Amino acid sequence: MKKVIIILFLLTGAILPQTTKEDKNLARLNDLKKNYFEGKYKDAAMAYMGYEGELTGEEAFYLGMTNSALFNYRGAIEYLS
């Protein structure tokens, strides 16, 4: 019985859709936009603090605007230029 349960568990894990890097990036972008439009600028900026990956143009735009709203003009220029 244990073997059957283990096999079913493994098959279920193989069948379920796997989260891809693009899905994670899209979720992070959606969180950034949500926080920006709700006026939660600090939350939006903190989510990307320490992020070392390559930013898309849309992410850079919203990060630049977020930094501008936080009066961090050096950060805003960095992302918007």
C-alpha positions as CSV (number, residue, x, y, z in Angstrom):
1,M,0.0,0.0,0.0
2,K,2.9,2.4,0.8
3,K,4.4,1.8,-2.6
4,V,1.1,2.7,-4.4
5,I,0.8,5.9,-2.4
6,I,4.4,6.8,-3.1
7,I,3.9,6.1,-6.8
8,L,0.7,8.2,-7.0
9,F,2.4,11.0,-5.1
10,L,5.4,11.0,-7.6
11,L,3.1,10.8,-10.6
12,T,1.0,13.7,-9.3
13,G,4.1,15.8,-8.9
14,A,5.3,15.0,-12.4
15,I,1.9,15.9,-14.0
16,L,1.3,19.2,-12.2
17,P,2.6,22.2,-14.1
18,Q,6.0,23.4,-13.0
19,T,6.6,27.0,-12.1
20,T,9.0,28.5,-14.6
21,K,11.4,31.5,-14.3
22,E,9.1,33.5,-16.5
23,D,6.1,32.9,-14.2
24,K,8.2,34.0,-11.2
25,N,9.3,37.2,-13.0
26,L,5.7,38.0,-14.0
27,A,4.5,37.5,-10.5
28,R,7.2,39.8,-9.2
29,L,6.4,42.4,-11.8
30,N,2.7,42.2,-10.9
31,D,3.5,42.7,-7.2
32,L,5.7,45.7,-8.1
33,K,2.9,47.3,-10.2
34,K,0.3,46.5,-7.5
35,N,2.4,48.1,-4.8
36,Y,3.2,51.1,-7.0
37,F,-0.4,51.8,-7.9
38,E,-1.5,51.4,-4.3
39,G,1.1,53.9,-3.1
40,K,3.1,51.3,-1.2
41,Y,6.4,52.6,-2.7
42,K,8.6,51.3,0.1
43,D,7.2,47.7,-0.3
44,A,7.7,47.9,-4.1
45,A,11.3,49.0,-3.7
46,M,12.1,46.5,-1.0
47,A,10.9,43.6,-3.1
48,Y,13.7,44.3,-5.6
49,M,16.4,45.1,-3.1
50,G,19.3,42.7,-3.7
51,Y,17.8,41.4,-6.9
52,E,20.8,40.7,-9.2
53,G,18.9,39.5,-12.3
54,E,18.4,41.5,-15.4
55,L,15.4,43.8,-15.3
56,T,12.9,44.2,-18.1
57,G,12.0,47.7,-19.3
58,E,8.7,47.7,-17.5
59,E,10.4,46.7,-14.2
60,A,13.0,49.4,-14.6
61,F,10.3,52.0,-15.3
62,Y,8.3,51.1,-12.2
63,L,11.4,50.9,-10.0
64,G,12.5,54.3,-11.3
65,M,9.1,55.8,-10.6
66,T,9.0,54.2,-7.2
67,N,12.4,55.6,-6.3
68,S,11.2,59.0,-7.5
69,A,8.2,58.9,-5.3
70,L,10.5,58.0,-2.4
71,F,12.7,61.1,-3.2
72,N,15.6,58.8,-4.1
73,Y,16.5,60.6,-7.3
74,R,19.8,58.9,-7.8
75,G,18.0,55.5,-7.9
76,A,15.3,57.0,-10.1
77,I,17.9,58.2,-12.6
78,E,19.7,54.9,-12.5
79,Y,16.5,52.9,-13.5
80,L,15.0,55.5,-15.8
81,S,18.1,56.2,-17.9
